[in-house]
Amino acid sequence: MAIARKPKPAAPAKKDADVDALIRKGGSVASQTKERTAASVVLRLPPDILSRVDAKVAERTVRIPRHQWLIEAVVEKLERESA
């Protein structure tokens, strides 16, 4: 069995150099505007209400998370009350 020399690493392509320069440059975190921030809210629901919510979520043709369903319900209520 013949022994071969260790291959020399290929010179980095210009594309690799551009990527490395971008990585070294770094960046900044996107600023958060007031519109994009969300507040966390703890919502305690009795088990019977939660099961009713889950049943309504399951009835939908396109499945959405319970969280999204609750947000839609709150928005609908706010729109009704402000009309």
CORWO-V582927 format. One record per residue. N is the residue number from 1. PHI is phi in degrees with one decimal (* if undefined). OMEGA is omega in radians with two decimals (* if undefined). Layout:
n=N phi=PHI omega=OMEGA
n=N phi=PHI omega=OMEGA
This chain:
n=1 phi=* omega=-3.11
n=2 phi=-83.2 omega=3.12
n=3 phi=-101.4 omega=-3.13
n=4 phi=-102.9 omega=3.09
n=5 phi=-71.9 omega=3.08
n=6 phi=-64.9 omega=-3.12
n=7 phi=-66.1 omega=3.10
n=8 phi=-78.8 omega=3.11
n=9 phi=-65.3 omega=3.13
n=10 phi=-69.2 omega=3.10
n=11 phi=-63.6 omega=-3.13
n=12 phi=-59.7 omega=3.13
n=13 phi=-69.8 omega=3.14
n=14 phi=-59.2 omega=-3.14
n=15 phi=-60.9 omega=3.11
n=16 phi=-63.1 omega=3.13
n=17 phi=-65.0 omega=3.12
n=18 phi=-64.2 omega=3.13
n=19 phi=-65.0 omega=3.12
n=20 phi=-61.2 omega=3.13
n=21 phi=-64.6 omega=3.12
n=22 phi=-64.2 omega=3.13
n=23 phi=-63.6 omega=-3.14
n=24 phi=-65.7 omega=-3.14
n=25 phi=-62.6 omega=-3.13
n=26 phi=75.5 omega=-3.12
n=27 phi=-169.8 omega=3.13
n=28 phi=-124.5 omega=3.10
n=29 phi=-75.5 omega=3.12
n=30 phi=-60.8 omega=-3.14
n=31 phi=-71.5 omega=3.14
n=32 phi=-98.0 omega=3.09
n=33 phi=-89.7 omega=-3.11
n=34 phi=-62.3 omega=-3.12
n=35 phi=-69.3 omega=-3.04
n=36 phi=-92.1 omega=-3.13
n=37 phi=-80.7 omega=3.12
n=38 phi=-128.2 omega=3.11
n=39 phi=-97.3 omega=3.07
n=40 phi=-82.8 omega=-3.14
n=41 phi=-131.2 omega=3.05
n=42 phi=-89.8 omega=-3.11
n=43 phi=-117.5 omega=3.13
n=44 phi=-103.4 omega=-3.14
n=45 phi=-119.4 omega=3.03
n=46 phi=-63.7 omega=-3.09
n=47 phi=-55.4 omega=-3.12
n=48 phi=-68.3 omega=3.10
n=49 phi=-69.0 omega=3.13
n=50 phi=-63.1 omega=3.12
n=51 phi=-68.0 omega=3.07
n=52 phi=-66.1 omega=3.09
n=53 phi=-61.6 omega=-3.14
n=54 phi=-61.6 omega=3.11
n=55 phi=-65.3 omega=3.12
n=56 phi=-66.2 omega=3.11
n=57 phi=-63.6 omega=-3.12
n=58 phi=-68.6 omega=-3.13
n=59 phi=-72.1 omega=-3.07
n=60 phi=-66.8 omega=3.11
n=61 phi=-66.9 omega=3.08
n=62 phi=-99.5 omega=-3.08
n=63 phi=-68.3 omega=3.05
n=64 phi=-127.9 omega=3.09
n=65 phi=-67.1 omega=3.09
n=66 phi=-56.1 omega=-3.14
n=67 phi=-56.1 omega=-3.14
n=68 phi=-63.7 omega=3.13
n=69 phi=-61.6 omega=3.14
n=70 phi=-65.5 omega=3.10
n=71 phi=-63.1 omega=3.12
n=72 phi=-60.1 omega=-3.14
n=73 phi=-64.5 omega=3.13
n=74 phi=-65.0 omega=-3.14
n=75 phi=-63.4 omega=3.11
n=76 phi=-59.4 omega=-3.14
n=77 phi=-63.5 omega=3.13
n=78 phi=-62.4 omega=3.12
n=79 phi=-66.2 omega=3.10
n=80 phi=-65.5 omega=-3.09
n=81 phi=-73.1 omega=-3.13
n=82 phi=-90.6 omega=-3.14
n=83 phi=-82.7 omega=*
